[in-house]
Amino acid sequence: MILPVWIQDTEQKCCGHEIKVGQFVEWMIYAYLDAIPETQPEVPQISVVSNDEVEIVGDWIPQPQWPEEVTVFGAFGDLHHGPVHVGLAIRQGAPVQESLVAFHGKLWHEWHTERKNPPMKGVIRSLYYHRERLEQTDHPGGWKHIGFYEGQAIRATTDIDPRDNRNWAIRCLLEITG
């Protein structure tokens, strides 16, 4: 199974190590939701729904050891299906204790985090450098994030020009190995 996993520019610049195509990694993966996802009567499953997003129906395991995040996010848990473990932060409320939860969106790797969920092991099959797409708003200095432009294939994160001060992200295609 190959999953798209994103890394934000601030994460990579701050604490990131060089990433290369063909490299074996063990990464903690996170997803962020604004509200409680629907409880699903379906069976656990995972699928890639576009070049950059996934859909996961998996078991919800609350993580009470991060109480400071309860006030910020509402809940933080581990959504898993087979070898895929995703730390899931929910900003509003929390699912019931034992339920299947549906997530649809981008998966993110964070280099520096104190939240520890089981890492996903895999091999990086390709890397893409994406510049941020912005839209002007009516607010002073108003620019709003609306996504990322089409990606440019790179062989390693050292291919990114360190003088590029625009916002960007890296999309890794990660082959899950266990």
C-alpha positions, 0 to 999 in steps of 0.5 A: 500500500502506498500512502501520500504523507505531507510535511509542512515547510516549517516542520522540515526547516526546523527539525527535519532530516534529509529525506531521499527517495528509496529511504526507509523511515519510521514516521508518526503520522497525524491527521487533524479534524475540525469536528467529530467524524461520523461513526461508521457501521462499516468495516475498517479500511483505508484507501487513497482517494486522490494524489494527496488525500486518504480515507480511513475507517478505523478503530478509535483509541482515545489517548488521555495522556495528553490532557493539555490538548483536550482543551485545545483540540477536544480530543486526541486519539489513535486511529488505526487499521492494520499497519496504518496508525494515525494520530487523530486530533479533533478540535471539537468534542470526541467520538464515543469510546469504542467506535469506528471513525471515518477520516478523509483528508491529508496525512501529516508527518511531524518531526517534533512532537511529544505525542507518541503513537505507533510509527508507520514503517515504510520506504519513500517511493517519490517526493514532490515539492509543492508551493502554497496557493493563497487567495487574497481576502478583504482583511488587512494583509489578508491572504488565505491558504487554499491548497498547494500548487501542482508538485515538482518531483525531487530526489531529496529534500536537499533539492529545495532551494534554501533561499525560497522564503515562500510557504511550501510542503513536501508530499511523500509517497510512502510504501507501507512495509509494516 
